[in-house]
Amino acid sequence: MTALPAVLTGLPAVLTGLPAMVTALVLLAALDGMFAGFRSSCGRTGLIRHRRADLVAHLRGLALAVLLLAPVAVIAGLDAARHPARRAAYQAAGRAMLAVYLPFALLVLAALTAYLLLGWRRRFLASALVLGPATAARPLVGLLGAAVAARAADDLLVAALAVAAVTAALAVEPCADRRWYARPVRR
């Protein structure tokens, strides 16, 4: 396994164990899927609040994330079970991904909290200064996480699965668009 720069190894100790790391990655993937479903829905009705439609969009995004990421998770889990020597590579890749994704996720969650709790002027700022650019940067951050994971793992299968996981996560929003939100809203 290739050594990572110090900035990418500063994870809290609680996240370095395999179960905690896998749990953190699963939670991040679930949140990302929910937000992707919401973005897909909100692109059509952003000025109008539809709590039920928003909840449905979150659940659709979560379901798509589970569906698209399940094959990658199953292959990685079976491979790690069959080849215990490769577990260290999976753990290095997971730590590297978390080092990239956690700061990004915390920034987005802070902006979403501001968006939900503050007045409309500060909501606009949260959206314009953080949420919009973060949505645009999301694919790049995803690919950066996969690249850093591949470098950390130094294993071709683990690298391929990291890229497959990122590809699946990035596919949630376009799949939701095509499946549920491609038609115009009927009034």
Secondary structure by P-SEA (a helix, b strand, c coil): cccccccccccccccccaaaaaaaaaaaaaaaaaaaaaaaaaccccccccaaaaaaaaaaaaaaaaaaaaaaaaaaaaaaaacccaaaaaaaaaaaaaaacaaaaaaaaaaaaaaacccaaaaaaaaaccaaaaaaaaaaaaaaaaaaaaaaaccaaaaaaaaaaaaaaaaaaaaaaaccccccccc
